[in-house]
Amino acid sequence: MSGPNRSRAREIRTYAIGYLLALALTAAAFAAVRWPSIGAGATFAVVLALALVQVVVQFRCFLHISLARSSRDDLQLILFSTLIVILMVGGTLVILFNLRARMM
């Protein structure tokens, strides 16, 4: 195979592996909730762990973000954006729970 074809094949393989991993992780989380065999707290922990692994798979296979030097800027941008979203969602929840407490 020539250079561009080899690169294209590697990219398609990465996407296929990412798709299969994402599908398997989603199915595992669904199965953990649909057919519980452990307690509610442990099920929540399993789903949370599967979600974190899912995020890593999405970053690596679909966004092509690794720990290489050139990708660190992209990773910092994503982490900062995540921090802003967490702050916005957290603030919204604080306001909603405060309003709920005042209504009761």
C-alpha positions in Angstrom: 0.0 0.0 0.0 1.1 3.5 -0.7 1.3 6.3 1.9 -2.1 7.9 1.5 -3.9 4.5 1.2 -2.2 3.2 4.3 -3.1 6.3 6.3 -6.7 6.1 5.1 -6.9 2.4 6.1 -5.5 3.1 9.5 -8.0 5.9 10.0 -10.9 3.7 8.9 -9.6 1.0 11.3 -9.5 3.5 14.2 -13.1 4.6 13.5 -14.3 1.0 13.3 -12.6 0.1 16.6 -14.0 3.2 18.2 -17.5 2.4 17.0 -17.3 -1.1 18.3 -16.0 0.0 21.6 -18.6 2.7 22.0 -21.3 0.2 21.1 -20.0 -2.3 23.6 -19.7 0.2 26.4 -23.2 1.5 25.7 -24.6 -2.0 25.7 -22.8 -2.8 28.9 -24.3 0.3 30.6 -27.7 -0.5 29.3 -27.4 -4.1 30.6 -26.2 -3.0 34.0 -29.3 -0.8 34.4 -31.8 -3.1 32.7 -30.9 -6.3 34.4 -29.4 -5.2 37.8 -27.5 -7.9 39.6 -25.8 -5.6 42.1 -27.1 -2.8 44.4 -28.2 0.6 43.1 -25.1 2.4 44.3 -22.8 -0.1 42.7 -24.8 0.0 39.5 -24.4 3.8 39.5 -20.7 3.4 40.0 -20.5 0.9 37.1 -22.4 3.2 34.8 -20.2 6.2 35.8 -17.0 4.2 35.1 -18.4 3.0 31.7 -19.2 6.7 30.9 -15.7 7.8 31.7 -14.2 5.0 29.5 -16.7 6.1 26.8 -15.3 9.6 26.9 -11.8 8.4 26.6 -12.8 6.2 23.6 -14.5 9.2 22.0 -11.5 11.5 22.5 -9.0 8.9 21.2 -10.9 7.3 18.3 -13.1 10.0 16.9 -11.5 13.3 18.0 -8.0 11.9 17.6 -6.8 13.5 20.8 -3.9 11.8 22.4 -1.2 12.8 24.9 1.2 13.8 22.1 2.6 17.3 22.3 0.6 18.7 19.3 -2.7 17.4 20.8 -2.2 18.9 24.2 -3.5 22.3 23.1 -6.7 20.6 21.9 -7.0 18.7 25.1 -6.6 21.8 27.2 -9.3 23.5 25.1 -11.7 20.6 25.6 -10.9 20.4 29.4 -11.5 24.2 29.8 -14.8 23.9 27.9 -15.8 21.0 30.1 -15.0 23.1 33.2 -17.2 25.9 31.9 -20.1 23.5 31.2 -19.8 21.9 34.6 -19.8 25.4 36.3 -22.9 26.4 34.3 -24.8 23.1 35.0 -23.8 23.2 38.7 -24.9 26.8 39.1 -28.2 26.0 37.4 -28.8 23.1 39.8 -28.0 25.3 42.8 -30.5 27.9 41.7 -33.2 25.2 40.9 -32.8 23.5 44.3 -32.8 26.8 46.1 -36.1 27.7 44.3 -37.5 24.3 45.1 -36.6 24.7 48.8 -38.3 28.1 48.9 -41.5 26.8 47.2 -41.9 24.0 49.8 
